[in-house]
């Protein structure tokens, strides 16, 4: 009885703090979360030092830090940027969805084929160090990057994306460890859709463009 009284007193005296904590946890679970980008595998879309905004309302709620999916009411589409837990580690990754369940994927050097159709790819910048191209995944256009000092991985085989699985790649095509190396992403391991760069500390971005950058 004495322990119950003590707990009640603690709860009453700190009710506002508990409400704030619950509100933050609910927001990060069901509405939106944020995450740090630790590498350049998504350049030139995302840079190391970016903090991305993760929309939890697109696919379903997931618990932050624990990286546990609570439910699903939406499915990723080709071209979406997602955060997820890959099959080989508990770390949170961020990549772009290339193939959805049922898709036939083939990759021939920089070119990607989905269901026998080659994705449109136009190169706009070409130097000895980097090459920038614009790729179109059906209605979604985005930039990709190739580094001149890194070879392109060979992946000239056709694979079929299984049910409840997704094929993902980094936009920095020859500097990304993704589905070409460790396989598919399970649907229940997808934590949310990345829609913005909430804040950036990357020197690669102009100081005038480091807050709430919308992504394609």
C-alpha positions, 0 to 999 in steps of 0.5 A: 500500500505504501509503495502504491501511495509513493508511485501515485505521488510520483505520478501526480507530481510529474504528470506533465513530464510523463505526458510530454514523454508519451506525446513524443513517443507517440509522435515518433511512433505513429506520425514522424521520426528523424534519422541521421545519414551516416554515409554517402551511399545516397548521394547526390540525394542525401549527404553524410550529415543530413537528418532525414524526416521519416513519415510514419503515416505512409506505411504504418507505425513503427517504434523508434530506436527499437526499429519494430513495425507495429502494423501496415496500412500502406505499401512502398512504391517504386522510387520511394526513399525508405528507412529499414532494417536489412537482413544482415544487421540491426542498423537502420539503412536508407535506400531507394525502392527499385523493385516491388513484389512481383517485379523482374529486375535486371541491372546492366552496368548503370542501366536498370531494367524493370519487367523488361523495360529499361529505365530512362537515364540521362547523364548531365555532369561528367568529370574524371571524379564523378558522373551525375545522371538523371534516372526516371522510375516510371513517373519519379525522376531523381539523380544518381551518382557514379564515382570514377575511381570505383568500379561498377558491380556486376549484376547482369542477372534477372531476379524476381522480387518475392511477395512482401519483399523489396529490392532497394539501391543507393543513388550512389550506384557504385558506392552503396551496399544494398540489395545487390549484395545482401538481398531483399528488404522484408516489408515488416522491416520497413520503418517509414518513408523519407520525404525531406531532409529536416536539417543538414550539417553537410558541407556539400550543401549551401548554407542557405539550403540546409533546412526542410529540403523536399525529396523526390 
